Amino acid sequence: MRILDKYIITELMWPFIFGVCAFSSMFIGGGTMYRIAQYISKFGASTIVVAKLFIYSLPGVVVLTFPMSMLLATLLCYGRLSSSSELIAMRAAGVSFYRLTAPVLITAFFISTFAVVFNETVVPAATEAYNNTVNTEIKGNTRPKSQEHLVILEKSKDGIGRLTYARRYDETSAVMQQVTVQEFENNRPVRIETADTAVRYDQGMTLENGTIQDIISLDSIRTMFFQQQYLPAESKTATVAEQKRSDEMTIRELKRAAAVLADGERKKNIYLVELHKRAAIPAACVFFALIGAPLALSSPRASSASGLGYSIIIIFLYYIVMTIGTAMGQNGVLPAMFAAWLPNIATLVPGLYLLRRAAM
């Protein structure tokens, strides 16, 4: 049976690769390229910046195409085997329906596992890099926005020059609260300044009501108090670590961000729904294979056009349910886990029905 498994998997992978390329092209052509064209016409983005945006946008697009490509590949694979009567020969040789679908389901499971890892390690970093490029290199917006837990890193010739932390930052008044500033020489801390408030400017910031601790040695620290202290900017290329958006966070960061928020807050619901979608969307590969295999095997003379048509209809319905479930989960109408897995549950029910019917 190993030869049969390899044959079916080979027939499956080429349509899968085709589906990833085709669906990715549709997403990129319909959304990404339109946004990039706006950046070129409105902000005069350079070729290098445009190329960076294109590369950064690919991981998030590709991972979304895995489930739909798996569905298309399953339909086209079994559709081709059916059209050439190879499935009839396999069934005549005593190969059961469940045995025929096993290679596809196992392959879908491994693709789902890869998608989860890819979605956790590559996609958040690429999304964050995309947004940072748009804000800093295209829009020229290096100023931080209103947020909790602001971190600003300023580099010097030796490495880290200054690290600033604020418990809260108000973009309108440029006021930071509960501020801590660490200054470095040769990447070693030499001075720590704390203040109740600080006002940020492009050229630096003014701290009020605080202390200065000069670290002379490991055993010697000199402390001074001040009412007002002005600090010039260490460099013109400060890196602002703002609160990330949910699609820029890893699973661990989403858990940490949700843990500090009160139950029932919409922002917490958004984090939790995104957290569960990190596994739910890649897992759709298995659910789509589960519904695609019996659908193709129950139509022995289905053409490639029929397979493509089935794919479009199922994908359309799936993403409608996903959109509704996400909105209901974010607004607290449904539990976050159930809302994220709702499209897969909706796919599982007809999938099991078609699987049982095709096996009869």
Secondary structure, 3 states (H helix, E strand, C coil): CHHHHHHHHHHHHHHHHHHHHHHHHHHHHHHHHHHHHHHHHHHCCCHHHHHHHHHHHHHHHHHHHHHHHHHHHHHHHHHHHHHCCHHHHHHHCCCCHHHHHHHHHHHHHHHHHHHHHHHHHCHHHHHHHHHHHHHHHHCCCCCCCCEEEEEEEEEECCEEEEEEEEEEEECCCCEEEEEEEEEEECCEEEEEEEEEEEEECCCEEEEEEEEEEEEEECCEEEEEEEEEEEEECCCCCCEEECCCCHHHCCHHHHHHHHHCCCCCCHHHHHHHHHHHHHHHHHHHHHHHHHHHHHHHHCCCCCCHHHHHHHHHHHHHHHHHHHHHHHHHHHCCCCCHHHHHHHHHHHHHHHHHHHHHHHHC
